[in-house]
Every structure is written in C-alpha cells, then in structure tokens.
C-alpha cells in the first residue's frame, strides 16, 4: 500500500475525478487520468500489513500462513505480521479479577479491587493478536512462523535521519513545488540524488573500498578535482538515473515516510511487553556489517521474542548483504522452515 508497485499509491488513478476540466490543479498521468499525487494519505507499515491480512484471510479465504519472510522494508512488515497475526491477545485484567465470560462474544467481565464491575475493560492494544485461525481444534495465530531480515522493531533516529536527507534532496529540486509536481516533468534531479544517498547507506566503507578504491573510469582524465572521473561517482550517477524509470518522486517520499512510521510498540505498550506476546517461532536474520540496520537491533528482537532465534549473515556488503549473500540467507531459511510446522 502506497507504492507504485502495490495496490494503490500516489500514482494511482483518483476516484471521483472526471475529465481534464474538473480541476486544473489535480495531477494527471500520461493518459489524462487524475491521480492522487501528494494528496495520497499518510500510510503506516501497520496499515499496509493490516490490508494484506484482511485480503489473505477474508478475500482469498486462506486459513493459515506457514511463514512470513521479508527483508528491510519487508522485514518491518514481517514484524507487524508477528504482532498482529502471530501473537496472543494480552490479558488486560492485570489490575482486575477475571470473573467470567460475557456471552458468546469471547469478551470478559472484569472486577477491580473495589469489587465494581460497571467499569468497561481496557481496550486491547491496537491489532495485537487480532488475526487468528482455528487449527487442530484450537484457536491459534493466523501466522505460524516468521523470518524478519535486516530490520529493527522500530525505525530509529538514525534511520529517520537518513530518510530525511533523501527527502530533502527531492525537496531541493525546484520542480518539487511543495509536492504539487507535474507528472510529465517531475523533479528527477532530486530523486536521483536521493537514490544515491540510499545506495551509500546500503553498503559499507570496506565494501566501497573493495569495489571501487580510488579508481577512475578514465585514467587519462584529472586525478582529482570537480572533473575527476571517479568510478564510484559514475556508479552512483548510474544508479540514480536507472531508478528514475522505476519510481516517481512523490511515491518515494511517501514510502520513506511509511518506513519511518515503523514501530511495533506504538500505542501498544513497551517494546518488550508487545513482543512478549508473540508466541510463534521467529528466525531473525541480521548482517554483521549492516550500518543502516545494525546487528544490535536484530539481537534485541531475538532477545525479546519468547521463541526467537538469531542467525548472522557474514558479509562485507552491509545492508545489501540480505540480497547478495543468497546462499547464507537461503540456508538459514531452509533450516528454519524444516524445523517448524
């Protein structure tokens, strides 16, 4: 949700907007259709996962999911799957006595220490253990296992800062126009720089040294200065340009904001409390050289999860190791899947 590759996003056709004369300020695609653009609502990772769960359970009528696997942004979604569909609903009567069942609804009648039963029970933290299924004659989590890769339980100030520098690169492009961009003439220069910033954060100093060193694309050119043809410069410019065919600037900004929303404890309690309710087995994969999502974040997740285990990917590639070290990643996932129903 919110991507140019998903169900709906800023570049999607906007319902209720008709012909080109309806509103001259509404952005339109090449076919003349009105699109959301910057007016696309703010979306959280939690929103995206909830939509997926509703689709899987209610629309596709899937009874149970063996395993949810995702890396980076997909890892954030995997963590939400753990909380929303791999957890038990908490006992909200910590300060009250459970007195019985409230009809067939599955609710409970609580009594506090003053023997009053007229106060409503506290609400269950949003989405925690919400999606369940009946399996083997029991009510169980809808998701049976999970493998979050190269992510944390929340986006930290470090990660938000890196996202913000990318957004600022887009904002600095005069064609951004406070988000009211012309889809036929978008702020590509800013988006290209944003992507280049991201490409640096996905790797490591050692990885860049091993790949590029101080090599030049043209040894006859200047060896320093503004015209020096550094190989690393050429690489970044190429990656920035290639990205323009895959993403639009508004979607990129909105998706980085969605990533910054990631916090499985938000409005649910402390992180340790929330993850303590996740009962399914979870294999957490971390990369020992990841500077974007440091290994300590995966160590924390594995520690807080009652049935969590940590596996380490050894790589000099940094965050991109989850894509480049396929043999290691696949081996850990395969072993985990064979070990759990």
N, C-alpha and C positions, 0 to 999 in steps of 0.2 A: 504494500500500500504506500503510495507516494512516489513510486519510481516510474521512470519512463519504460520499464520492462514489466511492470506489475499490472494490477487490476485497474488502478486509477491513479492519476498523478497530475501535476501541473500542466502537462502537455496533452491531457485527455480532453475530449470534447465536453463542453459545459452544457448540461441540460437546461432547457428553458430559454436559451438564447437562440434566436432565429437568424434571419438574414443579416447581411453585412450592414444594413442600415439601422439595426436596432440600437447599437451603442458603438460609436466610433472609438471609444477608449478600451473596448474589450479586445484582448489579443486574439489573433486568429492564425490557424495553421495554413499550410500551403493550399489546402482545399477550400479555404474560406470559412471553415467551421470555427465558432467561438470556443476558446479553451480557457481553463481555469487561470493559468499563469500564476502570478504572485498571490492571487486570492484563494488559492488552494489552502484548505485549513491546516493548522499545525497538527501533526500526527506523531504519536509516540510509538516506540517499539512495542509497547503493551497493546496499543490499538491494532497494530499490524498482526500480532500473534493472535489476538482475540478473533479478528476477522478470519484468519486461517483456520482456527479451531472450529469456529461456527460452520465454515464451509465444509471441513472434513467430517464433522460429526452430524450436522443437520442436513446438509445438501448432498454430500457423497455417501452418507449413511455408513461411514467407516466405524467399526465397533471398537477398535483399539489400534494403537500405533506401537510397533515394536521398539523403534528407536528414532529419535530426532538428532540429526547431526548437522552442525553448522560451524563455519569459521568466520572470525572477525565480526562483521555486522550480522552474519548468520549465527555466530556464536551468541551474540546478545539475544537474538530471538530464541535460540535454544534454551538460554537461561530462563526466559519468560515461560517457555513451554514447561520447564521443570516446575516452576512455581504455580502456574495456572492449571496444569494438567498432569503433574507428577507428584503432587503433594496431598497431604491430608488437611482437611479443614480444621483449623485450630479450635481448641476448647476455649470459648470466650467466657467461661464461668470461673475464671481464676479467683475472683473475689466474691463469687456467688456459689450456692449449692445447686447442683442439678437435681431437680425434683421429679422429672418425668417427661414424657413425650407429649407434644402438642398435636394430637390428632394424627392424621396420616401424612402431614406435611414434612415430617422429619425434623421439625423445629423442637426447641426445648423450652420448658418453663423454668425460669431461674428464680432463686430466692436469695436475697442478700443477707448480710449478717443481722439486719434488723427485722428479719422474718417478714419482709414485704415482698409480694410477688406482683405488684402492679407496675413496676418499672420495666420498660422494654429491654430485652437483652441487647448487648452491644453488637454492632454490625461486624460481620466477618470482614477482615481486610480485603480490599478490592481484588477479586479474582483469585484469591489464594485457595487452591484446591477446588476450583469451581468445576472443572471438567473431569467427570468420572465415567465409568462404564461398569456394566455388570458382566463379570467374567468368572467362570468356575463357581457360579452360585454366590459370588460376593461382589460387593461394591469396591472397585479398585480404581486407581488413577487411569485416566484415558491413555496416557503415555507410559510405556513400561520401562524405558531406559533412555539415556541421552548422552551425547558426546559434544560438549561445547569446546571449541578450539580457538586459541589465541584471542581471548577476550577476558573482560572482568565482569564482576557482578553489577558494576555501575561505571558510568563514564566519569573519569576523574578530571580534576582541574587541568592536568597535563594534556589529556586528550581533547578536552573542550578548547584549550588554547590553540592546539594545532588545527582543529576545525575552524576556529575563528580566524586564524591567519589566512586560511584558504578562502573563507567568505569575504574577508577584507580585500583580497586580491580581485575578486569578482566585483565588489562594490566600487573599487577604484577605477574600473573601466567606465568611461563616460557613457557608454551605451547601456549601462545598468539602469540608469534613470529611476532610481529608487524601486527597482523591481518591475517597473512598467516598460518592459523591454519590447522591442519589435522582433517577433519570432523570425522574421525574414532577414534581420540584421542584428543578431544577438551580440552580447559582449564576449566574443570569443577570446579576445586577448586576455581578459581577466580570468576566464575559465581555464585557459591553457596554463597560466601561472599557478592557479590553484591546484591543478593536477600535478604540476611539477613539485610543488611543496609536499603534496601527498606522497609522491614517488620517493622523495628523500626520507620521509618518516617510515616508509615500509621496509627500508634496508638498514644497514649498519655502516659505521666508518670503515671497518675491516672489509666488508663486502664491496663497498665502493672502491677501496684501495685495490683489492684483488681484481676487480673487473676493469677499472679504468686507470688507476695510478695517476700519473701526470701526462698521460699520452695525448698526442694531438692527432686530429684527423688528417692534418696536412703538415708534414714535417718541414715543408718549405715556408710555412707561414710564421708569424710572430710567435715567440715562445712565451710571451706574457703581454698583458695589456688588454684593452677592450676588443681587439681583433684576434686575440689568441684562439685558435680553433680547438679548444679542449674537447676531448672525446665525451667527457661527462656532460658538457654543455650540449653537445649535439644529441646525446641520448635523451636528456630532459626535454629539449625542444621537440624532438620527435614524439615522445610520449604525450606531451601536451597537445600537439597537433592531432595525433591519432585519436585522442579522447574526444575531440570536437564532433566526430561523427557518431559518437555513442551516447552523448549526454547533452542536455540543454542546461544553461546556467541556473535557471530557477529551480529545476529539479535537483541540481547538485547542492544548492544552498539548502533546500528543504530537507534533503536526505541527511546532510551533515547535522542539521538541527534535530532530526529524528534520532540520530545516533547519540547526540548529546542528551536526549531525554532518558537514555537508558539508566535505570536504577530499579532493580527488582524490589528494593525495600521501600520505595516511595509510597507513603500513605499506608504502609503495611506494618511498620514496626522497625526494630533494628535489623540489620542485615543478618546477624547470627540467628535471631528469632525466626525470621522469614525462611531462611534456608534450612533451619532445623526441621521444618515441616515437610521437606522434600524427601519422600520415602523411597523413590526409585533409585536403582543403581546409576551412577553418573561417572563416566570416564572423562576427566578434564585433561585436555592436551595443551601444553604450553611450550614455547620455544625459548631456549636458553639465551638467545641473543636478541630477543624482541625488545626494542626500545619504545615502541608505541604502546604495547600492552605487556608490561614487564612480567616476568615469570612469577614474581611475588603475588600478583593478582590471581593467577591460577592456583597458586599454593593456598591462598586464603579460601577460595571457593571449595577446594577439595577438603580443607580442614573443617569448614562449616557444614558441609553436606554429610548427613549421617552415613550414607552409603556411597561416598565419593572416593575416587582414587585419582591420583595424579600420574600422568605419563609425560616425559620430557622429550621433545624433539631437539636433537642436537644439530645445529646449523649455524653458519656464518651469515645467513641471508636475512636475519631479522624477522620482522613480521611476515614477510613474504615466504618464510620457511614453510608455512602451512600449505602453500601452493607448490613450492619447489621440492620439498622433501616428501614426495608422494610415497616412496617405499616405506619410510618410517611411519607416516600417518596411517597408511593402509594396514600395516602390520598391527598397530595398536588397536585400530577399529575392528579388524577381523578377530583378533583375540578376545576383545571385549564382547562382541556380538555372539561368539560361540560360547562364551561363559555365562551368558544371561538369556533367559527366555524373552 
